[in-house]
Amino acid sequence: MGQTDAAGRRAPEGGFRGHGRLGSKVVVVVGSQGVGAVLGYAALLAIGRYYAPGAYGAYLFAVSLVGIAGTLFQLGFTQAHQREIARGLPIPDALGVYARIRIVLAMAMAGTLLLALWFWLGPLGKGFTGATSLALVLIILASSLVGSGRRIATDTWVAQGRVHRAEWCNAVDSLTYAALVVLVGLGFGAASGRWIPAPGLGTAVADALGLAADPGILLLARYIALAHFAGKVAAVLAASAWWLRDGTRVGPWDPALAVEYRQFALPVALTGVLALVLQHTDVLMLGYFWTTREVGLYGAAQRLANIALLANIAIRGLLMPYFASLLGRGEGERASRTFRQVERFLLLAVIPVALAMIVWAEQGIHIFVGDGFLAAAPALQWLAAWTFVSAMNLPVRAKHLAAGHTQVLLRAVTLNATANVALNLVLIPDDILGVPLAGMGPEGAAVATFASSLLAYAYNRYQAHHHHGIALLDRSQLRMFAAGLAPLALWLWLHATLPPTAYDRVWELVLLGLSGAALYAVALVATRGVRREDIPTLRAALRPRSVLNELRGRD
């Protein structure tokens, strides 16, 4: 299980590298996620123009179906693995347990899902609804298995702080997926006689694949799923190249270490099982009570709302190992100081983007996705409000996890999942067994996500106050929200006074966004939402040499 030093701590063969450069690591991940968001938007734009909301919905339904099975067999071992490495466990020792567990769980997941499919289609004699097909589910299952192999490497690298490797793999995945979705979309556009920006290329793709003008929703969805699979294969090849170059060794099975993993993982596993309810239940309910069109609308709204969470996505994989490393070395004060900074910077990034989405939801969808998805605007507005809650909850959750307070997280997720399911049952369907309900469809799913997440955050925050002395209501958060009122008031006034033709183009909407962002910056200074001591931190994080060193993997 690794050697220890004189103080009884594990030797730093594993450990989180580059403690002083958390900011630069975050900048690298933000940049990578930004590139991924652009590529994802390109794919979504192609889907909106040349596929159909129903095709995207059928693809998402299959992803959710396999995702439920995958989450059930995660069992919290990823977090256990990253926590142990961040605290100094040697890499071969950690991989000797984690790689074997991961492979066994992936095979168990695939076997269970295939058995369930056989039982559903065979003895029960049931079929799939129009929401998905067997071919779609099998393609996404294969993608999940390939992705599990890649995660063995990337989970280890993130725990070490070698985020550049994980992000290069993510970039390969996103680029492959987006390129194939766009290429096939051009082919469908050419086959149906619609305008496309590259008619020669589109015609060549249509001829090579034998694409028809109207292939049907499920065949369109199958092409999206195949692009998803190709992205996972390309990423695992990139990860394997690094793995082989390093000569990374997988150690023997260590029963005592496996027990340590299990003791930490089991409460987290229950949290993960409940988290899958939050991640997939709304999509499955929309597919059951409505149609694939509503699933596609909601999926597009989720994708757009996640743009506001780029900073969240960037730091969530780093924060828990970083806190665990500091707490393991007895640097509790530094961990608390980092917590406060992260909390403020996350809100700093989220507030203006989320407010812009709330005010300009319809205009943004019209310009960036297409009028076929305009009905997703109300759901996008609620999910944009949810991003505030998500940004505030992330550092609190990471602190609990790093400190080993898994029971707190389990109770919070239980509260979240229970409220989410109850609200979805009330808000999504028109009726159940003749009892009239809200019938809000995608908007109801978004309202349920916002309300249940807010309830769970309140509980998490209270427990963080109890265990870590974190303030229940932080003044710096209030200052940031107060500063956000300035661009909100400006945008609402412009929305009410300008004719729709004044913000019907990309550059016009961008100018409106920049005007609000500039006002937000002035308001932050006026309300002391940004302080003088923040400037050195931001400067150090954005220093080009530090960012370049992170991209190159230099310590």
Beta strands, then each sheet from edge to edge (+ up, - down):
strand 1: 431-432
strand 2: 435-436
sheet 1: 1+ 2-
end
